């Protein structure tokens, strides 16, 4: 085999689940092997890789390149980091807008409080007459009460 596919061996597996170790080739979907030791699981997974590739060739299926899984994971990670960075910048922009809006609101509150204070300071006008205007009669004359 001229291509070297990474193999990951995990374990030990719990005895009630069969025990031993499991190896898998992340670039080749479903390609796995097992063994009672990590070395045996690795060797069996190497065999599984060869069989996986032979079966893919016979079935005319595409064969991923070695490291394609990790390269895809790196690309996905970079894309995710870009999305997070864009979101962080958007949040920062919104935060700045919120700060400006808060300053405007605080200014409006101060203005309203100032007006309220001034209104409280105005003297009450005495002798203010309130007129009622009504229409009486047929001549359309206005009268004040």
Contact map, one row per residue, 1 for C-alpha under 8 A:
1111000000000000000000000000000000000000000000000100000000000000000000000000000000000000000000000000000000000000000000000000000000000000000000000
1111000000000000000000000000000000000000000000000000000000000000000000000000000000000000000000000000000000000000000000000000000000000000000000000
1111100000000000000000000000000000000000000000000000000000000000010000000000000000000000000000000000000000000000000000000000000000000000000000000
1111110000000000000000000000000000000000000000000000000000000000010000000000000000000000000000000000000000000000000000000000000000000000000000000
0011111000000000000000001010000000000000000000001000000000000000011000000000000000000000000000000000000000000000000000000000000000000000000000000
0001111100000000000000001110000000000000000000000000000000000000011000000000000000000000000000000000000000000000000000000000000000000000000000000
0000111110000000000000111100000000000000010011000000000000000000000000000000000000000000000000000000000000000000000000000000000000000000000000000
0000011111000000000000111100000000000000010000000000000000000000000000000000000000000000000000000000000000000000000000000000000000000000000000000
0000001111100000000011110000000000000100110000000000000000000000000000000000000000000000000000000000000000000000000000000000000000000000000000000
0000000111111000000011100000000000000100000000000000000000000000000000000000000000000000000000000000000000000000000000000000000000000000000000000
0000000011111000000111000000000000000100000000000000000000000000000000000000000000000000000000000000000000000000000000000000000000000000000000000
0000000001111100001111000000000000000000000000000000000000000000000000000000000000000000000000000000000000000000000000000000000000000000000000000
0000000001111110111111000000000000000000000000000000000000000000000000000000000000000000000000000000000000000000000000000000000000000000000000000
0000000000011111111100000000000000000000000000000000000000000000000000000000000000000000000000000000000000000000000000000000000000000000000000000
0000000000001111111100000000000000000000000000000000000000000000000000000000000000000000000000000000000000000000000000000000000000000000000000000
0000000000000111111000000000000000000000000000000000000000000000000000000000000000000000000000000000000000000000000000000000000000000000000000000
0000000000001111111000000000000000000000000000000000000000000000000000000000000000000000000000000000000000000000000000000000000000000000000000000
0000000000001111111100000000000000000000000000000000000000000000000000000000000000000000000000000000000000000000000000000000000000000000000000000
0000000000011111111110000000000000010000000000000000000000000000000000000000000000000000000000000000000000000000000000000000000000000000000000000
0000000000111110011111000000000001111100000000000000000000000000000000000000000000000000000000000000000000000000000000000000000000000000000000000
0000000011111000001111100000000001111100100000000000000000000000000000000000000000000000000000000000000000000000000000000000000000000000000000000
0000000011111000000111110000000111100100110000000000000000000000000000000000000000000000000000000000000000000000000000000000000000000000000000000
0000001111000000000011111000000111000000110110000000000000000000000000000000000000000000000000000000000000000000000000000000000000000000000000000
0000001110000000000001111100011110000000000010000000000000000000000000000000000000000000000000000000000000000000000000000000000000000000000000000
0000111100000000000000111111111100000000000010001000000000000000000000000000000000000000000000000000000000000000000000000000000000000000000000000
0000011100000000000000011111101000000000000000000000000000000000000010000000000000000000000000000000000000000000000000000000000000000000000000000
0000110000000000000000001111100000000000000000000000000000000001111111000000000000000000000000000000000000000000000000000000000000000000000000000
0000000000000000000000001111111000000000000000001001000000000011000000000000000000000000000000000000000000000000000000000000000000000000000000000
0000000000000000000000001111111000000000000000000000000000000000000000000000000000000000000000000000000000000000000000000000000000000000000000000
0000000000000000000000011001111100000000000000000000000000000000000000000000000000000000000000000000000000000000000000000000000000000000000000000
0000000000000000000000011101111110000000000010011001000000000000000000000000000000000000000000000000000000000000000000000000000000000000000000000
0000000000000000000001111000011111000000000010011000000000000000000000000000000000000000000000000000000000000000000000000000000000000000000000000
0000000000000000000001110000001111100000110111010000000000000000000000000000000000000000000000000000000000000000000000000000000000000000000000000
0000000000000000000111100000000111110001110110000000000000000000000000000000000000000000000000000000000000000000000000000000000000000000000000000
0000000000000000000111000000000011111111110100000000000000000000000000000000000000000000000000000000000000000000000000000000000000000000000000000
0000000000000000001110000000000001111101100000000000000000000000000000000000000000000000000000000000000000000000000000000000000000000000000000000
0000000000000000000110000000000000111111100000000000000000000000000000000000000000000000000000000000000000000000000000000000000000000000000000000
0000000011100000000111000000000000111111110000000000000000000000000000000000000000000000000000000000000000000000000000000000000000000000000000000
0000000000000000000000000000000000101111111000000000000000000000000000000000000000000000000000000000000000000000000000000000000000000000000000000
0000000000000000000000000000000001111111111100000000000000000000000000000000000000000000000000000000000000000000000000000000000000000000000000000
0000000010000000000011100000000011111111111110000000000000000000000000000000000000000000000000000000000000000000000000000000000000000000000000000
0000001110000000000001100000000011100111111111000000000000000000000000000000000000000000000000000000000000000000000000000000000000000000000000000
0000000000000000000000000000000000000011111111100000000000000000000000000000000000000000000000000000000000000000000000000000000000000000000000000
0000000000000000000000100000000011100001111111110000000000000000000000000000000000000000000000000000000000000000000000000000000000000000000000000
0000001000000000000000111000001111000000111111111000000000000000000000000000000000000000000000000000000000000000000000000000000000000000000000000
0000001000000000000000000000000010000000011111111100000000000000000000000000000000000000000000000000000000000000000000000000000000000000000000000
0000000000000000000000000000000000000000001111111110000000000000000000000000000000000000000000000000000000000000000000000000000000000000000000000
0000000000000000000000000000001110000000000111111111000000000000000000000000000000000000000000000000000000000000000000000000000000000000000000000
0000100000000000000000001001001100000000000011111111100000000000000000000000000000000000000000000000000000000000000000000000000000000000000000000
1000000000000000000000000000000000000000000001111111110000000000000000000000000000000000000000000000000000000000000000000000000000000000000000000
0000000000000000000000000000000000000000000000111111111000000000000000000000000000000000000000000000000000000000000000000000000000000000000000000
0000000000000000000000000001001000000000000000011111111100000000000000000000000000000000000000000000000000000000000000000000000000000000000000000
0000000000000000000000000000000000000000000000001111111110000010000000000000000000000000000000000000000000000000000000000000000000000000000000000
0000000000000000000000000000000000000000000000000111111111000000000000000000000000000000000000000000000000000000000000000000000000000000000000000
0000000000000000000000000000000000000000000000000011111111100000000000000000000000000000000000000000000000000000000000000000000000000000000000000
0000000000000000000000000000000000000000000000000001111111111110000000000000000000000000000000000000000000000000000000000000000000000000000000000
0000000000000000000000000000000000000000000000000000111111111110000000000000000000000000000000000000000000000000000000000000000000000000000000000
0000000000000000000000000000000000000000000000000000011111111000000000000000000000000000000000000000000000000000000000000000000000000000000000000
0000000000000000000000000000000000000000000000000000001111111000000000000000000000000000000000000000000000000000000000000000000000000000000000000
0000000000000000000000000000000000000000000000000000000111111100000000000000000000000000000000000000000000000000000000000000000000000000000000000
0000000000000000000000000000000000000000000000000000000111111110000000000000000000000000000000000000000000000000000000000000000000000000000000000
0000000000000000000000000000000000000000000000000000000110011111000000000000000000000000000000000000000000000000000000000000000000000000000000000
0000000000000000000000000001000000000000000000000000100110001111100000000000000000000000000000000000000000000000000000000000000000000000000000000
0000000000000000000000000011000000000000000000000000000000000111110100000000000000000000000000000000000000000000000000000000000000000000000000000
0000000000000000000000000010000000000000000000000000000000000011111100000000000000000000000000000000000000000000000000000000000000000000000000000
0011110000000000000000000010000000000000000000000000000000000001111110000000000000000000000000000000000000000000000000000000000000000000000000000
0000110000000000000000000010000000000000000000000000000000000000111111100000000000000000000000000000000000000000000000000000000000000000000000000
0000000000000000000000000010000000000000000000000000000000000001111111110000000000000000000000000000000000000000000000000000000000000000000000000
0000000000000000000000000110000000000000000000000000000000000000011111111000000000000000000000000000000000000000000000000000000000000000000000000
0000000000000000000000000010000000000000000000000000000000000000001111111100000000000000000000000000000000000000000000000000000000000000000000000
0000000000000000000000000000000000000000000000000000000000000000001111111110000000000000000000000000000000000000000000000000000000000000000000000
0000000000000000000000000000000000000000000000000000000000000000000111111111000000000000000000000000000000000000000000000000000000000000000000000
0000000000000000000000000000000000000000000000000000000000000000000011111111100000000000000000000000000000000000000000000000000000000000000000000
0000000000000000000000000000000000000000000000000000000000000000000001111111110000000000000000000000000000000000000000000000000000000000000000000
0000000000000000000000000000000000000000000000000000000000000000000000111111111000000000000000000000000000000000000000000000000000000000000000000
0000000000000000000000000000000000000000000000000000000000000000000000011111111100000000000000000000000000000000000000000000000000000000000000000
0000000000000000000000000000000000000000000000000000000000000000000000001111111110000000000000000000000000000000000000000000000000000000000000000
0000000000000000000000000000000000000000000000000000000000000000000000000111111111000000000000000000000000000000000000000000000000000000000000000
0000000000000000000000000000000000000000000000000000000000000000000000000011111111100000000000000000000000000000000000000000000000000000000000000
0000000000000000000000000000000000000000000000000000000000000000000000000001111111110000000000000000000000000000000000000000000000000000000000000
0000000000000000000000000000000000000000000000000000000000000000000000000000111111111000000000000000000000000000000000000000000000000000000000000
0000000000000000000000000000000000000000000000000000000000000000000000000000011111111100000000000000000000000000000000000000000000000000000000000
0000000000000000000000000000000000000000000000000000000000000000000000000000001111111110000000000000000000000000000000000000000000000000000000000
0000000000000000000000000000000000000000000000000000000000000000000000000000000111111111000000000000000000000000000000000000000000000000000000000
0000000000000000000000000000000000000000000000000000000000000000000000000000000011111111100000000000000000000000000000000000000000000000000000000
0000000000000000000000000000000000000000000000000000000000000000000000000000000001111111110000000000000000000000000000000000000000000000000000000
0000000000000000000000000000000000000000000000000000000000000000000000000000000000111111111000000000000000000000000000000000000000000000000000000
0000000000000000000000000000000000000000000000000000000000000000000000000000000000011111111100000000000000000000000000000000000000000000000000000
0000000000000000000000000000000000000000000000000000000000000000000000000000000000001111111110000000000000000000000000000000000000000000000000000
0000000000000000000000000000000000000000000000000000000000000000000000000000000000000111111111000000000000000000000000000000000000000000000000000
0000000000000000000000000000000000000000000000000000000000000000000000000000000000000011111111100000000000000000000000000000000000000000000000000
0000000000000000000000000000000000000000000000000000000000000000000000000000000000000001111111110000000000000000000000000000000000000000000000000
0000000000000000000000000000000000000000000000000000000000000000000000000000000000000000111111111000000000000000000000000000000000000000000000000
0000000000000000000000000000000000000000000000000000000000000000000000000000000000000000011111111100000000000000000000000000000000000000000000000
0000000000000000000000000000000000000000000000000000000000000000000000000000000000000000001111111110000000000000000000000000000000000000000000000
0000000000000000000000000000000000000000000000000000000000000000000000000000000000000000000111111111000000000000000000000000000000000000000000000
0000000000000000000000000000000000000000000000000000000000000000000000000000000000000000000011111111100000000000000000000000000000000000000000000
0000000000000000000000000000000000000000000000000000000000000000000000000000000000000000000001111111110000000000000000000000000000000000000000000
0000000000000000000000000000000000000000000000000000000000000000000000000000000000000000000000111111111000000000000000000000000000000000000000000
0000000000000000000000000000000000000000000000000000000000000000000000000000000000000000000000011111111100000000000000000000000000000000000000000
0000000000000000000000000000000000000000000000000000000000000000000000000000000000000000000000001111111110000000000000000000000000000000000000000
0000000000000000000000000000000000000000000000000000000000000000000000000000000000000000000000000111111111000000000000000000000000000000000000000
0000000000000000000000000000000000000000000000000000000000000000000000000000000000000000000000000011111111100000000000000000000000000000000000000
0000000000000000000000000000000000000000000000000000000000000000000000000000000000000000000000000001111111110000000000000000000000000000000000000
0000000000000000000000000000000000000000000000000000000000000000000000000000000000000000000000000000111111111000000000000000000000000000000000000
0000000000000000000000000000000000000000000000000000000000000000000000000000000000000000000000000000011111111100000000000000000000000000000000000
0000000000000000000000000000000000000000000000000000000000000000000000000000000000000000000000000000001111111110000000000000000000000000000000000
0000000000000000000000000000000000000000000000000000000000000000000000000000000000000000000000000000000111111111000000000000000000000000000000000
0000000000000000000000000000000000000000000000000000000000000000000000000000000000000000000000000000000011111111100000000000000000000000000000000
0000000000000000000000000000000000000000000000000000000000000000000000000000000000000000000000000000000001111111110000000000000000000000000000000
0000000000000000000000000000000000000000000000000000000000000000000000000000000000000000000000000000000000111111111000000000000000000000000000000
0000000000000000000000000000000000000000000000000000000000000000000000000000000000000000000000000000000000011111111100000000000000000000000000000
0000000000000000000000000000000000000000000000000000000000000000000000000000000000000000000000000000000000001111111110000000000000000000000000000
0000000000000000000000000000000000000000000000000000000000000000000000000000000000000000000000000000000000000111111111000000000000000000000000000
0000000000000000000000000000000000000000000000000000000000000000000000000000000000000000000000000000000000000011111111100000000000000000000000000
0000000000000000000000000000000000000000000000000000000000000000000000000000000000000000000000000000000000000001111111110000000000000000000000000
0000000000000000000000000000000000000000000000000000000000000000000000000000000000000000000000000000000000000000111111111000000000000000000000000
0000000000000000000000000000000000000000000000000000000000000000000000000000000000000000000000000000000000000000011111111100000000000000000000000
0000000000000000000000000000000000000000000000000000000000000000000000000000000000000000000000000000000000000000001111111100000000000000000000000
0000000000000000000000000000000000000000000000000000000000000000000000000000000000000000000000000000000000000000000111111100000000000000000000000
0000000000000000000000000000000000000000000000000000000000000000000000000000000000000000000000000000000000000000000011111110000000000000000000000
0000000000000000000000000000000000000000000000000000000000000000000000000000000000000000000000000000000000000000000001111111000000000000000000000
0000000000000000000000000000000000000000000000000000000000000000000000000000000000000000000000000000000000000000000000001111100000000000000000000
0000000000000000000000000000000000000000000000000000000000000000000000000000000000000000000000000000000000000000000000000111110000000000000000000
0000000000000000000000000000000000000000000000000000000000000000000000000000000000000000000000000000000000000000000000000011111100000000000000000
0000000000000000000000000000000000000000000000000000000000000000000000000000000000000000000000000000000000000000000000000001111100000000000000000
0000000000000000000000000000000000000000000000000000000000000000000000000000000000000000000000000000000000000000000000000000111110000000000000000
0000000000000000000000000000000000000000000000000000000000000000000000000000000000000000000000000000000000000000000000000000111111000000000000000
0000000000000000000000000000000000000000000000000000000000000000000000000000000000000000000000000000000000000000000000000000001111100000000000000
0000000000000000000000000000000000000000000000000000000000000000000000000000000000000000000000000000000000000000000000000000000111110000000000000
0000000000000000000000000000000000000000000000000000000000000000000000000000000000000000000000000000000000000000000000000000000011111000000000011
0000000000000000000000000000000000000000000000000000000000000000000000000000000000000000000000000000000000000000000000000000000001111100000000011
0000000000000000000000000000000000000000000000000000000000000000000000000000000000000000000000000000000000000000000000000000000000111110000001111
0000000000000000000000000000000000000000000000000000000000000000000000000000000000000000000000000000000000000000000000000000000000011111000001110
0000000000000000000000000000000000000000000000000000000000000000000000000000000000000000000000000000000000000000000000000000000000001111100111100
0000000000000000000000000000000000000000000000000000000000000000000000000000000000000000000000000000000000000000000000000000000000000111111111100
0000000000000000000000000000000000000000000000000000000000000000000000000000000000000000000000000000000000000000000000000000000000000011111110000
0000000000000000000000000000000000000000000000000000000000000000000000000000000000000000000000000000000000000000000000000000000000000001111110000
0000000000000000000000000000000000000000000000000000000000000000000000000000000000000000000000000000000000000000000000000000000000000001111110000
0000000000000000000000000000000000000000000000000000000000000000000000000000000000000000000000000000000000000000000000000000000000000011111111000
0000000000000000000000000000000000000000000000000000000000000000000000000000000000000000000000000000000000000000000000000000000000000011111111100
0000000000000000000000000000000000000000000000000000000000000000000000000000000000000000000000000000000000000000000000000000000000001111000111110
0000000000000000000000000000000000000000000000000000000000000000000000000000000000000000000000000000000000000000000000000000000000001111000011111
0000000000000000000000000000000000000000000000000000000000000000000000000000000000000000000000000000000000000000000000000000000000111100000001111
0000000000000000000000000000000000000000000000000000000000000000000000000000000000000000000000000000000000000000000000000000000000111000000000111
